[in-house]
Amino acid sequence: MTDIVAIIVSGLVYGSIYGLVAIGMTLIYGTLRILDMSQGSMVVIGGYVGWWALTENGFNPIVALVLAFAAAFVVGTGSELISVQPLLKRRHEVDFEMVTFITTFAVGIMITNISLQHFGPEQRDVPSIIGGNLEIYHGVSITYHEIAMAVTSVILMAALGLFLARTRWGFAIRAVAQDLTAARSLGVPVNRLYPMTMGLASALAGVGGVFLGALYFASPTAGDLPLLQALIVVVLGGLGSLTGTLYAAYLVGLMQAFCEVKIGTTWTLPILYTAILIILIIRPYGLKGSPTEARL
Amino acid sequence: VTGALGQLTIGRWMAIIIACALAAVFPLVYTDPYYMTIIVTAEVILILNISWNFVLGMAGVWNFGQLAIYALGAYGAGWLMLHETWIPTMVAIALGGVFAAVISVLLAFPTLRLFGIYTSLLTFSFAQVVQYVALNNPKNLTGGSYGFPTVPGVFSTASQESYLRAYYWLFAVVIVVACFFVAWLQQSHLGIALRSVRDAPGYTAARGVNPRSVRVVAFGLSGFLAGVAGGFYLAFEQSFTTSQMGLTPMSIYVTMLVIGGLGTVFGPLIGTAIVTVIQTILIDYPGWQLTILGATLLVIVIFVPGGIVGLISRINSRLTSWVAEGNRQSG
């Protein structure tokens, strides 16, 4: 029983943070048909902003989260402007998905190595957002930091859902996801929408970076693992399906928690990847994905 | 005869032969061990890149699992070198290649069910699984993060100078053979089938070519060469660590292929040479090294699609038509 509670609790916590990082990738893929490989480095940026704001300057955690959101938004927008915007005019001449996969990957390499050059390879401590922990069930406890992480992730994901469903910009993003040409002919400013969508997705990953920085550390390679896990989540959920991503995030979170409690940490990723291999063989478009175009 | 072999005029044959001869006498003249080690390592990576370019560029399957195949070739060959010492080392390396080819074919079946970006994600996942399993060192097979236990390699008794020279020649021969094989393959039935499956899958299938079987053959050939490259790496470095199949080497090799020109015979050659030179110049600034490589990759993909080989052939054809125009006007 203790094990089951522990698995469920940490599964939900992991699931929330995976959802936060992965939902940005899904949003970008669903609207822009770009698998953004620079999302991992947005986690790095969030981690460094958290370190700078909390450890170096002792700001309020909420200020740190807002700063991380803003910084990752700016970098994400810039990343779109250099890695995707020049290709937009030629999107039918090139294999757009593959080429942007490579260019965003290149941006990720650059951000990782610029931060390596600037901050050095050592790991920086990021303090918890809130200290202390809460005992839930005999011996099973959860830190307030993890609760804050899960709650913030859920709030942000809900906010994203409302943004897409209710606001003008949200309508525009969904219109682009459904039919780029039609959206453009109806006056949607596609050239401004692309950077904004990518900035928004990056900002979510940046907020995730502050929380993850406190769980692990802030370092130039801190984004690699979240990127790999977000890839698992988005593939499992079906690229471009927001609800599928949510299911997959919690499923992967629970699977990881189960592996860690029952089997051991070293085998977690191989088991997750094997699960992905099997699911992709049975369902080539993920759990909720479909071969059709727009899915947001 | 079409493709790269068909374009070989007598002048180009002469150029290739002269280049090979120059490459062959090079280590007799130049003996600096530091740079020779870099060059020989680059040769191994070039063999790997030729194999990867074959499946990535020519077959057009976005396979990001090639480094795992390469590593499996190294581990397979290494296991034979350590435990079945009666097998000659070169045979062990070839058997490692066969092992890698088998794994590659097995990987091909689920991979070819998928399309586009899912292909790269699946193969990437495969590479991650292999890396994590190797890192966890099951039954002491891989040496984990400490690297594979030391193996004798091929020329272990030679002095350092002749050791480097021998490996240099061995790898150079393999590279030349592989280049000619790929060039020949390009204009063979298989190569034509591969390219048409890449460019027009529906039409090709309608004309009676089975897209899956030609691609499985491509995976097998490419996997064999990658596995042999892994065995060579192990034999030359006398060790193999899991960091060899990490994200960083992968991004460097992808950069090499894209800069040189995906799907061309000479692309890997040029790309590997350029990137190795950049890396060697910036060896003291590891942060800048990859930043500059990333920027180069970005610029090439956006502004020079087709890489350097594509650029050269475009300039070449423009020059030819310009000369032809001049001839028409004067005549």
Interface residues (C-beta under 8 A of the other chain):
Chain A: L35 I82 S83 P86 L87 V94 E97 M98 V99 F101 I102 T103 F105 A106 V107 G108 I109 M110 T112 N113 I114 L116 Q117 H118 D224 L228 L231 I232 V235 L239 T266 W267 L269 P270 Y273 T274 I276 L277 L280 I281 P284 Y285
Chain B: W62 P110 R113 L114 F115 G116 I117 Y118 S120 L121 L122 F124 S125 F126 Q128 V129 Y132 V133 N136 L247 S251 V254 T255 V258 Y285 P286 G287 W288 Q289 L290 T291 L293 G294 A295 L297 L298 V301 I302 F303 P305
